[in-house]
Amino acid sequence: MNSFHKAALYLLGALTVSACTISPLQKNKELVDKSIPNAVIPQQFEAGKISTKDIAGVDDAWLKQFNDSELNALVIEALQNNPSVRVIAARRVQSEALINAAGGGQYPGVGAIGNSGGKVGSSGTGLTGFYIGANWELDLWGRVRTTVAGAEQNAKAINADQDAARLSLIATVAKSVWLARSLQEQAQLAKDNADASQKIADLTQVREKIGASSASDVAIAKANAAQAQELALNAATARDQALRAVEVLLGRYPKADLLKTTVLPALPKPVAPGLPADLLERRPDVIAAEARVNSAFYLADEKRLARLPKISLTAGYGYLNSQIFTLINGASTSFGVGANVALPLFQGGAIEAQIAYQNAEAQAAMANYGKVVLAAFNDVENALSGEASWRERTNQIHTQLDEQQRIMRNTEAEFKIGRIDQRQIHQQRIKTNVTDINWYQGQVDALSQRVNLYLALGGSAE
């Protein structure tokens, strides 16, 4: 059988393939089952089944739930000035360009060539003329449409990545602002403790002179004062670093300017129990991973379709004149239409190798999807249980702070009636301030856990 007969049989077999077939999108449930077949996925998140009377629904606009006007203004500033936002915008333009580039194959291509030359030109032919031609591939097997569909999925993945980056920026701004506020207060409390420790040391020295305290008491008091000073310096350094971190996120020069307020927002109500596990489908990283799976399978189909013939319609118009050669009837013009068929017969296994490679890429994308989904489930479960733990811890710290403040008031009352001296006042103030520092840090941790939960559930900030 000669090569012509082989080509004819190949073409006849190819014509039996449906002309409109494109691989269907993988469904989320199907992807989960295939990518993590050994994992039993519950209908609801396990940690979200904790019942409570005072609950709130999962709101996409999570940033507004904190009712923090300064934070809202700073987030807007960050979205306008942070350099990462320009990267996000560039990536979105890139994703649109990918679709446009792939979509160009759906339309006819038009090209033109021309030549102008005399008897002694570079070619020496004296030919003058031009040719305008058009070529349009008939997408009988859906190869071009498959390419476009794959590009759309790839663009979807890029856009989802940028959505995740934007949400991450907003979350980082929120956490950084709250931490900076907390550290402003903690730095002031640490300074108050350093001042109180120094006063205790001074009073102990006075007592030593009258024989009421020993030299060891003085040494211990001075050591405590020095340690408190060191803690105050460390707290001030941490405060300034946190403020600079906020300014960098906002696109400002890092000068460590103080924020307008140090008030932390109230922790929103707990989310409603029994959250459905399919909330994960809103997460940008899950959306991106799913789109990459679809893109990989589309590309694998494109490689398989490359084995089928490419059929194109052509049309062209040309003009030709020569100062050397005599053409029939002088200058010549022509117009014609036709069809081209390109059929790969033998390429040394290159197409099969590309198909095998892309199939492996598709399987890798599927496995990565399973990895992303498991990480997402882990994020949600940790965030749900973590918030419950931090909420309980915050309540305990608040109870400690209330008791320390009550002890402080009692100590001041005892001082007024002369039962104790000033040292006990300063000692109790230090204990109260330490509990207050823990309270601020606990509040920041609890607020950060709530942000982590919103991000884990795929909530949008707006």
VOPAGU-2260 file (C-alpha; in pm, 1 decimal, decimal comma):
REM VOPAGU-2260
SITE   aa  ch    i         X         Y         Z
SITE  MET   A    0       0,0       0,0       0,0
SITE  ASN   A    1     155,1     328,1    -109,6
SITE  SER   A    2     168,1     643,9      99,1
SITE  PHE   A    3    -119,7     800,6     -93,9
SITE  HIS   A    4    -353,3     512,5      -6,3
SITE  LYS   A    5    -242,2     526,6     357,6
SITE  ALA   A    6    -317,3     896,5     370,0
SITE  ALA   A    7    -659,8     838,5     213,8
SITE  LEU   A    8    -748,0     570,6     469,0
SITE  TYR   A    9    -624,2     789,3     756,1
SITE  LEU   A   10    -837,4    1077,4     633,0
SITE  LEU   A   11   -1142,9     849,9     593,7
SITE  GLY   A   12   -1101,9     726,9     951,9
SITE  ALA   A   13   -1058,4    1080,0    1082,4
SITE  LEU   A   14   -1381,8    1191,0     917,7
SITE  THR   A   15   -1573,5     950,9    1142,9
SITE  VAL   A   16   -1468,0    1155,0    1447,2
SITE  SER   A   17   -1726,7    1401,5    1569,8
SITE  ALA   A   18   -1650,4    1749,6    1442,0
SITE  CYS   A   19   -1770,5    1927,0    1756,0
SITE  THR   A   20   -1618,4    1724,3    2042,0
SITE  ILE   A   21   -1438,8    1915,0    2316,7
SITE  SER   A   22   -1348,4    1759,6    2652,2
SITE  PRO   A   23   -1609,5    1846,5    2916,5
SITE  LEU   A   24   -1510,2    2037,5    3227,4
SITE  GLN   A   25   -1422,2    1829,3    3528,4
SITE  LYS   A   26   -1675,5    1875,5    3807,4
SITE  ASN   A   27   -1557,4    1964,6    4156,0
SITE  LYS   A   28   -1704,9    1651,8    4316,4
SITE  GLU   A   29   -1554,2    1434,6    4044,4
SITE  LEU   A   30   -1214,8    1600,0    4087,1
SITE  VAL   A   31   -1220,2    1547,3    4464,1
SITE  ASP   A   32   -1310,6    1179,6    4424,2
SITE  LYS   A   33   -1037,9    1121,6    4167,7
SITE  SER   A   34    -762,1    1329,2    4329,1
SITE  ILE   A   35    -805,5    1201,6    4687,4
SITE  PRO   A   36    -990,6     868,6    4645,6
SITE  ASN   A   37    -906,6     743,2    4996,3
SITE  ALA   A   38   -1039,2    1048,7    5180,1
SITE  VAL   A   39   -1395,5    1042,8    5313,0
SITE  ILE   A   40   -1523,6    1398,5    5271,9
SITE  PRO   A   41   -1798,2    1495,8    5520,1
SITE  GLN   A   42   -2094,7    1708,4    5420,0
SITE  GLN   A   43   -2009,5    1953,5    5697,9
SITE  PHE   A   44   -1683,7    2061,5    5854,8
SITE  GLU   A   45   -1622,8    1864,5    6173,1
SITE  ALA   A   46   -1502,0    2155,8    6386,1
SITE  GLY   A   47   -1794,9    2364,8    6261,9
SITE  LYS   A   48   -2050,2    2140,2    6434,7
SITE  ILE   A   49   -1993,9    2307,5    6771,9
SITE  SER   A   50   -2330,4    2450,1    6868,7
SITE  THR   A   51   -2375,5    2795,3    7014,3
SITE  LYS   A   52   -2671,6    3023,8    7064,8
SITE  ASP   A   53   -2506,1    3350,6    6961,3
SITE  ILE   A   54   -2396,7    3290,6    6603,4
SITE  ALA   A   55   -2357,3    3472,3    6273,0
SITE  GLY   A   56   -2370,8    3355,1    5913,3
SITE  VAL   A   57   -2071,7    3340,4    5682,8
SITE  ASP   A   58   -2066,5    3676,8    5508,5
SITE  ASP   A   59   -1854,5    3727,5    5199,2
SITE  ALA   A   60   -1785,5    4089,0    5295,0
SITE  TRP   A   61   -1591,3    3984,3    5603,6
SITE  LEU   A   62   -1388,4    4303,4    5639,5
SITE  LYS   A   63   -1701,2    4506,2    5710,7
SITE  GLN   A   64   -1793,5    4280,1    6002,0
SITE  PHE   A   65   -1515,6    4431,6    6211,8
SITE  ASN   A   66   -1660,0    4786,7    6183,6
SITE  ASP   A   67   -1307,9    4933,0    6177,1
SITE  SER   A   68   -1318,6    5260,0    5980,8
SITE  GLU   A   69    -943,8    5327,6    6004,2
SITE  LEU   A   70    -864,8    4976,9    5883,3
SITE  ASN   A   71   -1106,2    5014,8    5590,2
SITE  ALA   A   72    -930,5    5335,0    5483,7
SITE  LEU   A   73    -586,8    5173,4    5514,5
SITE  VAL   A   74    -696,3    4873,9    5305,5
SITE  ILE   A   75    -813,7    5109,3    5029,6
SITE  GLU   A   76    -477,5    5286,8    5044,1
SITE  ALA   A   77    -291,2    4955,5    5022,6
SITE  LEU   A   78    -497,3    4845,4    4721,6
SITE  GLN   A   79    -408,4    5170,7    4549,6
SITE  ASN   A   80     -39,3    5199,1    4634,7
SITE  ASN   A   81     106,6    4858,4    4720,4
SITE  PRO   A   82     344,3    4742,3    4441,7
SITE  SER   A   83     192,6    4393,7    4453,9
SITE  VAL   A   84    -133,8    4536,7    4321,3
SITE  ARG   A   85      40,2    4639,5    3999,4
SITE  VAL   A   86     167,6    4282,2    3965,1
SITE  ILE   A   87    -190,6    4158,1    4009,0
SITE  ALA   A   88    -314,0    4397,7    3739,9
SITE  ALA   A   89     -37,1    4289,8    3501,0
SITE  ARG   A   90    -119,3    3922,2    3552,9
SITE  ARG   A   91    -485,7    3987,6    3471,6
SITE  VAL   A   92    -386,0    4159,3    3146,6
SITE  GLN   A   93    -161,6    3861,8    3077,3
SITE  SER   A   94    -453,0    3621,0    3123,7
SITE  GLU   A   95    -666,5    3814,6    2874,8
SITE  ALA   A   96    -379,5    3814,1    2626,4
SITE  LEU   A   97    -356,7    3434,8    2649,1
SITE  ILE   A   98    -722,6    3400,6    2551,1
SITE  ASN   A   99    -690,5    3651,4    2268,0
SITE  ALA   A  100    -378,3    3481,0    2135,2
SITE  ALA   A  101    -543,2    3139,3    2134,3
SITE  GLY   A  102    -865,9    3275,4    1990,3
SITE  GLY   A  103    -688,2    3418,1    1688,9
SITE  GLY   A  104    -679,4    3071,8    1534,6
SITE  GLN   A  105   -1058,2    3077,5    1497,1
SITE  TYR   A  106   -1042,7    3353,0    1237,9
SITE  PRO   A  107    -892,1    3370,3     888,3
SITE  GLY   A  108    -531,6    3484,2     867,5
SITE  VAL   A  109    -448,1    3746,4     605,0
SITE  GLY   A  110     -97,1    3826,9     483,7
SITE  ALA   A  111      66,8    4027,0     208,5
SITE  ILE   A  112     403,8    4034,7      33,7
SITE  GLY   A  113     537,1    4275,3    -222,7
SITE  ASN   A  114     840,4    4347,2    -437,4
SITE  SER   A  115     957,8    4645,1    -638,5
SITE  GLY   A  116    1278,5    4640,8    -843,5
SITE  GLY   A  117    1440,4    4780,5   -1159,9
SITE  LYS   A  118    1675,8    4616,3   -1403,9
SITE  VAL   A  119    1972,0    4653,1   -1165,3
SITE  GLY   A  120    1792,0    4591,9    -835,3
SITE  SER   A  121    1912,5    4356,2    -565,6
SITE  SER   A  122    1737,8    4063,9    -733,6
SITE  GLY   A  123    1816,4    4171,6   -1087,1
SITE  THR   A  124    1478,2    4045,9   -1204,1
SITE  GLY   A  125    1306,9    4377,5   -1251,5
SITE  LEU   A  126     993,9    4224,8   -1099,9
SITE  THR   A  127     732,6    4444,9    -939,9
SITE  GLY   A  128     427,4    4295,2    -776,0
SITE  PHE   A  129     233,6    4199,1    -468,8
SITE  TYR   A  130      31,2    3910,6    -331,5
SITE  ILE   A  131    -243,4    3915,6     -71,0
SITE  GLY   A  132    -346,6    3580,0      67,3
SITE  ALA   A  133    -593,4    3450,6     326,4
SITE  ASN   A  134    -588,9    3117,5     507,1
SITE  TRP   A  135    -859,5    2977,6     736,2
SITE  GLU   A  136    -832,5    2644,6     912,7
SITE  LEU   A  137   -1159,8    2453,9     921,0
SITE  ASP   A  138   -1178,3    2345,5    1281,7
SITE  LEU   A  139   -1355,8    2018,4    1201,0
SITE  TRP   A  140   -1216,0    1823,5    1494,8
SITE  GLY   A  141   -1230,3    2105,9    1749,6
SITE  ARG   A  142    -852,4    2144,5    1783,6
SITE  VAL   A  143    -862,5    2525,0    1774,3
SITE  ARG   A  144   -1166,0    2538,6    2004,4
SITE  THR   A  145    -990,4    2302,5    2243,6
SITE  THR   A  146    -688,2    2532,8    2242,8
SITE  VAL   A  147    -910,5    2831,6    2320,4
SITE  ALA   A  148   -1091,1    2642,3    2597,9
SITE  GLY   A  149    -755,6    2546,5    2750,5
SITE  ALA   A  150    -636,9    2908,3    2732,5
SITE  GLU   A  151    -958,5    3022,4    2902,9
SITE  GLN   A  152    -901,1    2775,7    3185,7
SITE  ASN   A  153    -538,5    2883,9    3217,8
SITE  ALA   A  154    -651,5    3246,5    3232,4
SITE  LYS   A  155    -909,2    3150,7    3495,3
SITE  ALA   A  156    -631,1    2996,7    3704,1
SITE  ILE   A  157    -417,7    3309,9    3671,2
SITE  ASN   A  158    -708,1    3533,7    3772,0
SITE  ALA   A  159    -787,8    3308,9    4069,2
SITE  ASP   A  160    -423,4    3328,8    4178,2
SITE  GLN   A  161    -447,1    3706,5    4165,1
SITE  ASP   A  162    -772,5    3701,1    4363,6
SITE  ALA   A  163    -590,6    3496,9    4627,3
SITE  ALA   A  164    -299,8    3742,6    4626,6
SITE  ARG   A  165    -538,1    4036,1    4667,0
SITE  LEU   A  166    -722,0    3870,5    4955,4
SITE  SER   A  167    -390,1    3780,8    5115,8
SITE  LEU   A  168    -280,6    4144,6    5093,6
SITE  ILE   A  169    -604,1    4264,7    5257,4
SITE  ALA   A  170    -573,4    4003,8    5532,4
SITE  THR   A  171    -209,2    4093,4    5593,6
SITE  VAL   A  172    -297,3    4461,1    5621,5
SITE  ALA   A  173    -573,1    4383,5    5873,0
SITE  LYS   A  174    -353,2    4160,5    6089,6
SITE  SER   A  175     -60,1    4403,4    6071,4
SITE  VAL   A  176    -272,9    4703,1    6170,1
SITE  TRP   A  177    -422,2    4520,7    6468,8
SITE  LEU   A  178     -80,1    4394,4    6575,1
SITE  ALA   A  179      66,6    4744,1    6548,1
SITE  ARG   A  180    -216,2    4886,0    6761,7
SITE  SER   A  181    -165,5    4614,2    7019,4
SITE  LEU   A  182     210,1    4671,4    7029,2
SITE  GLN   A  183     157,5    5044,9    7072,6
SITE  GLU   A  184     -40,0    4971,5    7388,5
SITE  GLN   A  185     196,8    4696,0    7496,2
SITE  ALA   A  186     496,9    4926,6    7455,3
SITE  GLN   A  187     330,0    5187,4    7675,0
SITE  LEU   A  188     241,4    4926,3    7939,4
SITE  ALA   A  189     597,6    4791,8    7930,2
SITE  LYS   A  190     728,8    5146,5    7985,3
SITE  ASP   A  191     490,3    5188,9    8279,6
SITE  ASN   A  192     624,2    4861,8    8424,4
SITE  ALA   A  193     982,5    4982,4    8380,6
SITE  ASP   A  194     897,4    5306,4    8560,7
SITE  ALA   A  195     723,1    5113,9    8840,4
SITE  SER   A  196    1020,5    4876,3    8877,2
SITE  GLN   A  197    1257,9    5170,0    8901,8
SITE  LYS   A  198    1041,6    5330,0    9172,4
SITE  ILE   A  199    1045,5    5001,6    9364,5
SITE  ALA   A  200    1425,0    4995,9    9339,8
SITE  ASP   A  201    1446,5    5356,4    9462,7
SITE  LEU   A  202    1213,6    5284,3    9755,1
SITE  THR   A  203    1411,3    4972,3    9844,8
SITE  GLN   A  204    1730,5    5179,2    9859,9
SITE  VAL   A  205    1560,5    5424,6   10094,7
SITE  ARG   A  206    1446,2    5137,3   10313,6
SITE  GLU   A  207    1802,2    5001,3   10322,0
SITE  LYS   A  208    1926,4    5330,0   10464,4
SITE  ILE   A  209    1681,8    5304,0   10753,9
SITE  GLY   A  210    1754,8    4933,2   10802,9
SITE  ALA   A  211    1419,7    4808,7   10674,7
SITE  SER   A  212    1569,8    4627,6   10371,3
SITE  SER   A  213    1894,5    4443,7   10306,1
SITE  ALA   A  214    2158,4    4490,0   10038,8
SITE  SER   A  215    2026,3    4175,5    9869,8
SITE  ASP   A  216    1679,7    4330,0    9850,1
SITE  VAL   A  217    1833,1    4634,6    9681,3
SITE  ALA   A  218    2025,8    4420,6    9431,5
SITE  ILE   A  219    1715,1    4219,2    9345,2
SITE  ALA   A  220    1511,2    4537,1    9295,6
SITE  LYS   A  221    1779,5    4689,0    9069,7
SITE  ALA   A  222    1801,4    4369,5    8863,9
SITE  ASN   A  223    1423,9    4365,8    8822,0
SITE  ALA   A  224    1432,4    4731,3    8716,4
SITE  ALA   A  225    1702,4    4664,4    8456,2
SITE  GLN   A  226    1508,7    4366,7    8322,3
SITE  ALA   A  227    1192,5    4577,3    8298,7
SITE  GLN   A  228    1385,3    4845,7    8109,2
SITE  GLU   A  229    1509,8    4584,0    7864,1
SITE  LEU   A  230    1155,6    4457,5    7812,4
SITE  ALA   A  231    1037,4    4813,3    7750,4
SITE  LEU   A  232    1308,0    4866,4    7488,4
SITE  ASN   A  233    1217,9    4538,4    7317,6
SITE  ALA   A  234     849,4    4632,9    7318,4
SITE  ALA   A  235     926,7    4973,4    7164,7
SITE  THR   A  236    1137,8    4807,5    6894,7
SITE  ALA   A  237     862,0    4558,2    6816,6
SITE  ARG   A  238     609,2    4844,0    6800,2
SITE  ASP   A  239     821,7    5040,8    6552,4
SITE  GLN   A  240     884,4    4734,5    6336,6
SITE  ALA   A  241     511,7    4660,2    6323,8
SITE  LEU   A  242     432,2    5020,7    6229,8
SITE  ARG   A  243     693,3    5013,3    5952,7
SITE  ALA   A  244     547,5    4686,3    5825,9
SITE  VAL   A  245     207,5    4855,0    5796,9
SITE  GLU   A  246     356,5    5151,7    5611,4
SITE  VAL   A  247     534,9    4924,6    5363,2
SITE  LEU   A  248     206,4    4744,4    5293,9
SITE  LEU   A  249      44,3    5082,7    5230,7
SITE  GLY   A  250     319,7    5184,6    4990,3
SITE  ARG   A  251     450,2    5453,3    5226,5
SITE  TYR   A  252     803,8    5523,0    5338,7
SITE  PRO   A  253     857,6    5328,7    5665,4
SITE  LYS   A  254     883,2    5603,9    5927,2
SITE  ALA   A  255     703,1    5418,4    6210,4
SITE  ASP   A  256     435,0    5686,7    6248,7
SITE  LEU   A  257     177,0    5597,9    6511,6
SITE  LEU   A  258    -169,3    5487,3    6404,2
SITE  LYS   A  259    -466,0    5710,6    6478,2
SITE  THR   A  260    -616,8    5470,1    6730,7
SITE  THR   A  261    -507,2    5175,6    6940,9
SITE  VAL   A  262    -861,1    5043,6    6988,9
SITE  LEU   A  263    -907,9    4688,1    6867,2
SITE  PRO   A  264   -1243,6    4592,9    6711,5
SITE  ALA   A  265   -1473,9    4352,4    6886,8
SITE  LEU   A  266   -1450,4    3992,5    6775,4
SITE  PRO   A  267   -1754,5    3914,3    6554,3
SITE  LYS   A  268   -2000,3    3648,9    6661,7
SITE  PRO   A  269   -1902,2    3286,3    6598,3
SITE  VAL   A  270   -1994,9    3149,3    6259,3
SITE  ALA   A  271   -2300,7    2929,7    6235,6
SITE  PRO   A  272   -2242,2    2559,0    6308,4
SITE  GLY   A  273   -2278,3    2295,9    6037,7
SITE  LEU   A  274   -2095,1    2483,9    5763,0
SITE  PRO   A  275   -2121,1    2290,8    5435,1
SITE  ALA   A  276   -1792,1    2155,0    5307,1
SITE  ASP   A  277   -1867,7    2275,3    4953,1
SITE  LEU   A  278   -1790,1    2629,1    5069,6
SITE  LEU   A  279   -1435,2    2538,5    4965,9
SITE  GLU   A  280   -1541,5    2576,8    4605,2
SITE  ARG   A  281   -1527,0    2954,3    4660,1
SITE  ARG   A  282   -1158,8    2952,0    4754,2
SITE  PRO   A  283    -938,6    3113,9    4487,9
SITE  ASP   A  284    -662,4    2854,3    4528,0
SITE  VAL   A  285    -911,0    2569,2    4479,4
SITE  ILE   A  286   -1059,9    2747,3    4177,8
SITE  ALA   A  287    -709,2    2793,3    4034,4
SITE  ALA   A  288    -617,3    2428,1    4091,3
SITE  GLU   A  289    -940,7    2309,4    3929,1
SITE  ALA   A  290    -884,7    2536,7    3628,8
SITE  ARG   A  291    -531,2    2401,7    3587,1
SITE  VAL   A  292    -665,9    2046,9    3580,8
SITE  ASN   A  293    -912,8    2142,3    3308,1
SITE  SER   A  294    -643,1    2330,9    3116,4
SITE  ALA   A  295    -412,3    2029,4    3130,6
SITE  PHE   A  296    -680,4    1794,9    2997,4
SITE  TYR   A  297    -768,2    2037,8    2719,5
SITE  LEU   A  298    -402,7    2054,8    2621,5
SITE  ALA   A  299    -382,5    1674,9    2623,7
SITE  ASP   A  300    -682,4    1665,3    2386,5
SITE  GLU   A  301    -514,9    1924,0    2166,4
SITE  LYS   A  302    -207,3    1700,6    2135,6
SITE  ARG   A  303    -424,5    1401,9    2044,5
SITE  LEU   A  304    -611,2    1603,5    1782,4
SITE  ALA   A  305    -278,6    1696,0    1623,5
SITE  ARG   A  306    -277,9    1345,5    1470,9
SITE  LEU   A  307    -580,7    1436,3    1258,1
SITE  PRO   A  308    -555,3    1625,4     928,5
SITE  LYS   A  309    -560,3    2005,3     921,8
SITE  ILE   A  310    -791,2    2129,3     648,3
SITE  SER   A  311    -766,8    2493,8     546,2
SITE  LEU   A  312    -938,9    2714,6     289,3
SITE  THR   A  313    -715,4    2956,3     101,3
SITE  ALA   A  314    -775,2    3257,2    -119,5
SITE  GLY   A  315    -534,9    3500,0    -281,0
SITE  TYR   A  316    -495,7    3786,9    -526,9
SITE  GLY   A  317    -170,2    3881,4    -696,6
SITE  TYR   A  318     -20,9    4133,7    -939,6
SITE  LEU   A  319     308,9    4086,5   -1127,3
SITE  ASN   A  320     501,6    4304,0   -1379,7
SITE  SER   A  321     860,6    4284,1   -1511,1
SITE  GLN   A  322    1096,8    4523,4   -1686,8
SITE  ILE   A  323    1312,1    4234,9   -1813,6
SITE  PHE   A  324    1087,5    3937,2   -1887,0
SITE  THR   A  325     801,2    3967,7   -2131,7
SITE  LEU   A  326     477,2    3861,9   -1967,2
SITE  ILE   A  327     166,1    3759,0   -2159,7
SITE  ASN   A  328     -44,2    4068,3   -2222,9
SITE  GLY   A  329     189,5    4281,9   -2016,1
SITE  ALA   A  330     129,6    4297,0   -1640,6
SITE  SER   A  331     -40,2    3990,4   -1492,9
SITE  THR   A  332    -304,8    3966,7   -1221,7
SITE  SER   A  333    -462,0    3657,8   -1071,0
SITE  PHE   A  334    -717,5    3553,2    -810,4
SITE  GLY   A  335    -771,0    3205,0    -680,8
SITE  VAL   A  336    -923,6    2995,6    -404,7
SITE  GLY   A  337    -836,4    2648,2    -287,9
SITE  ALA   A  338    -804,0    2407,0      -0,2
SITE  ASN   A  339    -507,7    2257,3     181,6
SITE  VAL   A  340    -485,9    1932,6     372,8
SITE  ALA   A  341    -193,6    1867,6     608,0
SITE  LEU   A  342    -169,3    1518,1     751,9
SITE  PRO   A  343     116,2    1399,5     977,2
SITE  LEU   A  344     213,6    1052,8     855,0
SITE  PHE   A  345     539,5     987,1    1035,5
SITE  GLN   A  346     725,3    1206,9    1282,1
SITE  GLY   A  347     939,3     955,8    1463,3
SITE  GLY   A  348     695,1     922,3    1755,7
SITE  ALA   A  349     708,4    1295,0    1838,6
SITE  ILE   A  350     329,1    1336,2    1858,7
SITE  GLU   A  351     288,3    1023,8    2074,7
SITE  ALA   A  352     562,1    1150,8    2304,7
SITE  GLN   A  353     388,3    1487,5    2336,2
SITE  ILE   A  354      58,5    1313,1    2413,4
SITE  ALA   A  355     225,4    1099,8    2681,9
SITE  TYR   A  356     394,1    1405,3    2829,8
SITE  GLN   A  357      72,2    1605,6    2843,3
SITE  ASN   A  358    -120,1    1312,6    2990,9
SITE  ALA   A  359     138,1    1301,4    3269,1
SITE  GLU   A  360      95,9    1678,7    3315,7
SITE  ALA   A  361    -279,1    1628,3    3349,1
SITE  GLN   A  362    -229,7    1358,8    3612,3
SITE  ALA   A  363      12,5    1585,6    3798,7
SITE  ALA   A  364    -245,3    1867,1    3790,1
SITE  MET   A  365    -504,8    1625,0    3927,2
SITE  ALA   A  366    -274,3    1520,1    4210,6
SITE  ASN   A  367    -194,7    1884,6    4287,7
SITE  TYR   A  368    -568,0    1955,8    4304,5
SITE  GLY   A  369    -602,8    1687,9    4570,2
SITE  LYS   A  370    -313,3    1840,8    4760,1
SITE  VAL   A  371    -473,0    2186,6    4748,8
SITE  VAL   A  372    -813,3    2053,0    4857,8
SITE  LEU   A  373    -668,6    1862,6    5154,9
SITE  ALA   A  374    -474,6    2172,8    5260,0
SITE  ALA   A  375    -795,2    2375,7    5228,4
SITE  PHE   A  376    -990,0    2134,5    5448,9
SITE  ASN   A  377    -706,4    2148,4    5700,6
SITE  ASP   A  378    -710,3    2529,9    5695,6
SITE  VAL   A  379   -1082,8    2542,2    5767,6
SITE  GLU   A  380   -1078,6    2282,9    6044,8
SITE  ASN   A  381    -779,8    2450,9    6212,3
SITE  ALA   A  382    -938,7    2794,5    6179,5
SITE  LEU   A  383   -1270,9    2676,7    6322,8
SITE  SER   A  384   -1117,1    2498,2    6620,4
SITE  GLY   A  385    -852,0    2766,1    6662,0
SITE  GLU   A  386   -1107,0    3042,4    6687,9
SITE  ALA   A  387   -1303,3    2844,6    6946,1
SITE  SER   A  388    -984,3    2796,5    7149,6
SITE  TRP   A  389    -878,2    3160,0    7118,7
SITE  ARG   A  390   -1226,9    3277,0    7210,7
SITE  GLU   A  391   -1216,5    3068,2    7528,5
SITE  ARG   A  392    -860,8    3180,2    7606,1
SITE  THR   A  393    -963,1    3543,1    7554,4
SITE  ASN   A  394   -1246,2    3496,8    7803,5
SITE  GLN   A  395   -1002,9    3352,6    8058,5
SITE  ILE   A  396    -756,6    3638,9    8009,9
SITE  HIS   A  397   -1038,8    3888,3    8042,9
SITE  THR   A  398   -1136,7    3726,1    8373,4
SITE  GLN   A  399    -774,8    3750,1    8491,9
SITE  LEU   A  400    -761,5    4116,7    8394,2
SITE  ASP   A  401   -1084,3    4193,2    8581,0
SITE  GLU   A  402    -947,7    4024,5    8894,2
SITE  GLN   A  403    -611,4    4200,6    8871,8
SITE  GLN   A  404    -786,6    4535,0    8836,6
SITE  ARG   A  405    -999,6    4451,7    9139,5
SITE  ILE   A  406    -685,7    4363,2    9334,8
SITE  MET   A  407    -532,3    4692,0    9220,2
SITE  ARG   A  408    -826,0    4889,8    9356,9
SITE  ASN   A  409    -808,2    4700,8    9688,0
SITE  THR   A  410    -432,3    4761,6    9710,7
SITE  GLU   A  411    -479,5    5135,4    9654,5
SITE  ALA   A  412    -746,1    5139,1    9925,0
SITE  GLU   A  413    -512,1    4961,3   10170,6
SITE  PHE   A  414    -238,5    5213,5   10091,5
SITE  LYS   A  415    -471,0    5502,2   10172,8
SITE  ILE   A  416    -537,2    5366,8   10520,3
SITE  GLY   A  417    -165,5    5302,3   10576,0
SITE  ARG   A  418    -168,0    4922,0   10583,8
SITE  ILE   A  419      92,7    4892,8   10303,5
SITE  ASP   A  420     359,4    5112,5   10142,7
SITE  GLN   A  421     406,2    5226,8    9784,3
SITE  ARG   A  422     605,6    4921,4    9681,9
SITE  GLN   A  423     295,5    4703,4    9692,0
SITE  ILE   A  424     113,5    4959,5    9476,4
SITE  HIS   A  425     383,2    4942,9    9206,6
SITE  GLN   A  426     412,0    4564,6    9228,8
SITE  GLN   A  427      40,6    4519,8    9175,2
SITE  ARG   A  428      47,0    4773,0    8889,1
SITE  ILE   A  429     313,3    4561,1    8719,1
SITE  LYS   A  430     102,4    4245,1    8755,1
SITE  THR   A  431    -203,4    4424,8    8619,2
SITE  ASN   A  432      -8,0    4562,1    8324,1
SITE  VAL   A  433     133,6    4217,7    8239,8
SITE  THR   A  434    -219,0    4075,9    8231,8
SITE  ASP   A  435    -327,1    4373,1    8019,8
SITE  ILE   A  436     -45,1    4297,2    7773,1
SITE  ASN   A  437    -163,1    3936,6    7751,0
SITE  TRP   A  438    -515,9    4061,7    7695,5
SITE  TYR   A  439    -412,1    4276,3    7397,9
SITE  GLN   A  440    -211,9    3992,9    7246,0
SITE  GLY   A  441    -501,6    3752,4    7296,1
SITE  GLN   A  442    -736,0    3993,8    7119,9
SITE  VAL   A  443    -502,5    4021,0    6821,2
SITE  ASP   A  444    -468,9    3642,1    6805,2
SITE  ALA   A  445    -846,8    3595,4    6816,7
SITE  LEU   A  446    -905,0    3856,3    6545,1
SITE  SER   A  447    -635,2    3698,9    6328,4
SITE  GLN   A  448    -797,3    3356,5    6368,4
SITE  ARG   A  449   -1127,1    3500,2    6244,0
SITE  VAL   A  450    -952,2    3644,6    5937,1
SITE  ASN   A  451    -789,2    3305,7    5878,5
SITE  LEU   A  452   -1134,0    3145,5    5892,8
SITE  TYR   A  453   -1279,6    3386,1    5638,4
SITE  LEU   A  454    -988,1    3323,9    5402,7
SITE  ALA   A  455   -1008,1    2948,8    5454,8
SITE  LEU   A  456   -1375,4    2954,1    5359,2
SITE  GLY   A  457   -1302,1    3156,3    5047,7
SITE  GLY   A  458   -1481,0    3470,5    5161,5
SITE  SER   A  459   -1426,0    3797,2    4979,1
SITE  ALA   A  460   -1336,9    4119,0    5159,3
SITE  GLU   A  461   -1595,1    4318,7    4967,8
